[in-house]
Amino acid sequence: MAHHDDETGLTRRDFLKHAGFAAVAGLAGWTELAAAGPRPFAATHPLATVVLVRDQAALRPDGTMDAAVISGMVQKGVQTLTHQKTPEAAWRKLFRSSDVVGVKFSRCGYMRVPTSQEVVDGVIGGLKSVPISAGSIHAADGGLPAKDCTALVNVSSLKAHPLAGMAAAIKNYINFDPKPDRYHEKSNGKLPEVWLRPEVKGKTRLVVLDLITPYFGTGPQIDPRYRADYRGIAVATDPVAADAVALALCQKLRDSYKGKAWPINPPPFFLAEADRTYHLGTADPERIKLVRSGWTKGVLV
């Protein structure tokens, strides 16, 4: 399948009009945030890059996932993000063979929208190409030995979440805290502080979002009508920028399904706070470059 790259600097108007950021604006100071000017954030460059890779062949006609295609999407995303000539060189730009790497995925039992194993396997395959030995790669949800890791890869699914508004990269670390429930509802604005825990802080080198079949509906009981066959993954080094794009997609999926505005509730306060208060990355849409690659039908963002 032919792939075409499309680089787009997302504007504030795009996010406000199409992605439901108006709710975040009113309740979490989005207008103030967007007008505040340059602030420190995790991305290396003044513009945070998020790479979106989609492939129609990621799902077979029977709805099952094609592991080889999805692994190729992961490799393509990392290669595009790092501007390297080969996937192996791309992984070596981010990781060293001496690293002990934790691959943090989601297997939350509250909402059964786990990170696809095919995406996790694609990440592990990339790490092994560095090469990092299998014994130095720890892939888990609960019980990941983060304090023993020199690097982390955040590999999360995307879902609308009835307690936090949205669950993607930032929320994926919630269970590193012994009392995760305190970050729900109106308190979800404090969720980014989990990223500052000593065993986690500064270790995340890569974010991979599983957008193969994101969930955009209500929960915790999963309604299959609200699973989208989106067939994508997103890759970034900035978790806040990755979540900003994820939120845009989730809101657009909701609005498209209803044919009218269907605001995410509760609002994900944590997104603006991750930038403004915790300085984990940029949520400012004018400082996010979205690079699209692959299948364009229904891309939405």
C-alpha positions in Angstrom: 0.0 0.0 0.0 1.3 3.4 -0.9 2.0 5.8 1.9 1.8 9.6 1.8 3.2 11.9 4.5 1.3 15.0 5.3 2.7 17.5 7.8 0.2 19.8 9.5 0.7 22.4 12.2 -2.6 22.2 14.1 -4.2 25.5 14.8 -6.1 26.5 17.9 -9.2 27.0 15.6 -8.9 23.4 14.4 -8.9 22.1 17.9 -11.6 24.4 19.3 -13.9 23.8 16.3 -13.5 20.1 15.7 -12.2 18.5 18.9 -14.3 19.7 21.8 -11.6 21.8 23.4 -14.2 24.4 24.2 -15.1 22.4 27.2 -11.5 22.3 28.4 -11.2 26.0 27.6 -14.0 27.0 29.8 -13.2 24.6 32.7 -9.4 24.3 32.7 -8.1 27.6 31.5 -7.5 26.7 27.9 -7.7 30.3 26.6 -5.1 31.4 29.2 -3.0 28.4 28.4 -3.0 29.0 24.6 -2.1 32.7 25.0 0.6 32.2 27.6 3.5 31.9 25.1 6.5 29.6 25.1 6.9 27.4 28.2 9.3 24.5 28.9 8.0 21.1 27.8 9.3 17.6 27.1 9.7 17.7 23.3 13.2 18.4 22.0 12.2 21.0 19.4 10.1 24.2 19.7 7.3 22.3 17.9 6.1 19.0 19.4 5.7 16.3 16.7 3.1 13.6 16.7 3.2 11.0 14.0 -0.1 9.4 13.0 0.3 6.2 10.9 -2.8 4.4 9.6 -3.1 1.3 7.4 -6.4 -0.2 6.2 -4.8 -3.7 6.4 -4.3 -3.4 10.1 -7.7 -5.1 10.5 -8.5 -8.2 8.4 -11.9 -8.6 6.9 -13.0 -10.7 9.9 -12.0 -7.9 12.3 -8.9 -9.6 13.7 -5.7 -7.7 13.9 -2.8 -8.3 11.5 0.3 -8.4 13.7 2.8 -7.9 10.9 1.0 -4.9 9.5 0.7 -3.3 13.0 4.3 -3.9 13.8 5.2 -2.2 10.5 3.1 0.8 11.5 5.0 1.1 14.8 8.3 0.9 13.0 7.1 3.5 10.4 6.0 5.8 13.2 9.2 5.7 15.1 11.3 6.1 11.9 9.3 9.1 10.8 9.4 10.7 14.2 13.2 10.4 14.4 14.0 11.2 10.8 16.2 8.1 10.4 16.8 6.0 7.3 15.9 2.7 8.9 13.7 1.5 11.8 16.7 0.1 13.5 18.5 3.4 13.4 15.3 5.1 14.7 15.2 2.9 17.8 18.9 3.3 18.4 18.4 7.1 18.4 16.0 6.7 21.4 17.5 3.8 23.3 20.9 2.2 24.1 21.7 -1.5 24.3 22.6 -1.0 28.0 19.1 0.3 28.8 16.6 -1.5 31.0 13.3 -0.6 29.5 9.8 -0.8 30.9 7.0 -1.1 28.4 3.9 0.2 30.2 0.7 -0.9 28.6 -2.9 -0.8 29.8 -5.0 -3.8 30.9 -7.5 -1.9 33.0 -10.3 -4.1 34.2 -12.6 -1.2 34.9 -13.0 -0.5 31.2 -12.0 -3.4 29.0 -10.2 -1.5 26.3 -6.7 -2.8 26.6 -3.6 -1.9 24.6 -3.6 -4.3 21.7 -1.0 -7.0 22.1 0.0 -6.5 18.5 1.1 -2.9 19.3 3.0 -4.0 22.4 4.7 -6.7 20.4 5.7 -4.1 17.7 7.3 -2.0 20.4 9.2 -4.9 21.9 10.4 -5.9 18.4 11.7 -2.4 17.9 13.6 -2.5 21.2 15.1 -5.8 20.4 16.5 -4.3 17.2 18.7 -1.8 19.2 19.6 -4.5 20.4 18.2 -4.7 23.9 18.2 -8.2 25.4 14.8 -9.8 26.2 15.8 -9.9 29.9 16.2 -6.1 30.0 12.7 -5.5 28.6 9.8 -5.5 31.1 6.3 -5.3 29.6 3.5 -5.0 32.0 0.6 -2.9 33.3 0.5 -3.5 37.1 3.7 -4.5 38.7 6.1 -2.9 36.2 9.5 -2.5 38.0 9.8 1.2 37.0 12.4 2.0 39.7 14.8 -0.6 38.1 14.2 0.8 34.5 16.4 3.4 32.9 13.8 4.1 30.2 10.1 3.7 29.8 7.8 3.4 26.7 4.2 4.4 27.3 2.0 2.2 25.2 -1.7 3.0 25.8 -5.0 2.5 24.2 -7.4 5.4 23.7 -10.8 5.5 25.3 -13.4 8.0 26.6 -13.4 7.4 30.3 -16.4 8.1 32.7 -14.1 9.0 35.6 -11.3 11.0 33.9 -12.9 12.1 30.6 -10.3 10.4 28.5 -7.6 7.7 29.0 -4.5 7.7 26.9 -0.8 8.3 27.5 -1.0 10.5 30.6 -3.6 8.4 32.4 -1.6 5.2 31.6 0.7 5.9 34.5 -2.1 6.2 37.1 -1.4 2.9 38.7 2.1 3.9 39.6 0.4 5.7 42.5 -0.8 3.5 45.3 -4.1 5.5 45.5 -5.1 5.9 41.9 -8.8 6.6 42.7 -7.9 10.1 43.9 -7.2 11.2 40.4 -10.8 10.8 39.1 -13.7 13.2 38.5 -12.8 16.8 39.2 -9.5 15.7 40.7 -8.3 14.4 37.4 -6.4 17.7 36.9 -3.8 16.4 39.4 -3.2 13.2 37.4 0.0 14.4 35.8 1.7 14.5 39.2 2.1 10.7 38.8 4.7 11.4 36.1 6.8 13.2 38.7 7.1 10.2 41.0 10.8 9.3 41.5 10.6 5.9 39.8 9.0 7.5 36.7 10.2 11.1 36.4 12.2 11.8 33.2 12.3 8.2 32.0 9.7 8.2 29.3 11.5 8.3 25.9 8.6 7.3 23.6 4.8 7.4 23.6 2.9 5.0 21.3 -0.9 5.3 21.2 -2.9 2.3 20.1 -5.6 3.8 17.8 -6.5 0.6 16.0 -10.0 0.4 17.6 -10.4 3.4 20.0 -13.4 3.6 22.2 -15.3 6.9 22.2 -18.5 6.0 24.1 -19.8 5.7 27.6 -18.6 3.2 30.2 -17.6 1.3 32.2 -19.7 -1.2 30.3 -18.4 -1.3 26.8 -20.9 -0.7 24.0 -19.6 -2.2 20.7 -21.3 0.6 18.8 -18.7 3.0 20.1 -15.6 1.1 19.0 -14.1 2.8 15.9 -12.2 0.8 13.2 -9.7 3.6 13.0 -6.7 1.4 12.2 -4.0 3.8 13.4 -1.2 4.4 15.9 0.3 7.6 17.0 4.0 8.1 18.1 5.5 11.0 20.0 8.1 11.9 22.6 5.8 14.5 24.1 3.0 12.8 26.1 0.9 16.0 26.3 0.9 16.6 22.6 0.1 12.9 22.0 -2.9 13.2 24.3 -4.0 16.5 22.7 -4.2 14.7 19.4 -5.9 11.7 21.0 -8.5 14.0 22.6 -9.1 15.7 19.3 -9.7 12.3 17.7 -11.9 11.0 20.5 -14.1 14.1 20.4 -14.4 14.0 16.6 -15.4 10.4 16.7 -18.2 11.2 19.2 -19.5 14.2 17.2 -19.4 12.2 14.0 -21.4 9.3 15.5 -24.1 11.6 16.9 -24.2 14.0 14.1 -23.9 16.8 16.6 -21.8 17.9 19.6 -21.4 15.1 22.1 -19.0 16.6 24.7 -16.6 14.4 26.7 -17.7 14.3 30.3 -16.1 14.8 32.7 -13.7 17.2 30.9 -10.1 15.9 31.0 -8.8 18.8 33.1 -5.4 17.0 33.3 -4.5 17.8 29.8 -4.1 21.6 30.3 -2.6 21.1 33.7 0.0 18.7 32.3 1.3 21.6 30.3 0.6 24.6 32.5 1.3 23.3 36.0 3.4 20.1 35.6 5.4 21.1 32.4 5.2 17.5 31.0 4.7 18.7 27.4 2.7 21.1 25.2 -1.1 21.1 25.0 -1.0 24.3 22.8 -2.3 23.2 19.4 -0.3 25.9 17.7 2.9 24.2 18.9 1.9 20.7 17.7 2.9 19.4 14.3 0.9 16.4 13.2 2.6 14.2 10.6 0.1 11.9 8.9 1.2 8.8 7.0 -0.8 6.1 5.2 -4.6 5.5 4.9 -6.5 8.8 4.8 -10.1 7.7 4.8 -11.9 9.0 7.9 -8.7 10.4 9.3 -10.7 13.2 11.2 -7.6 14.9 12.6 
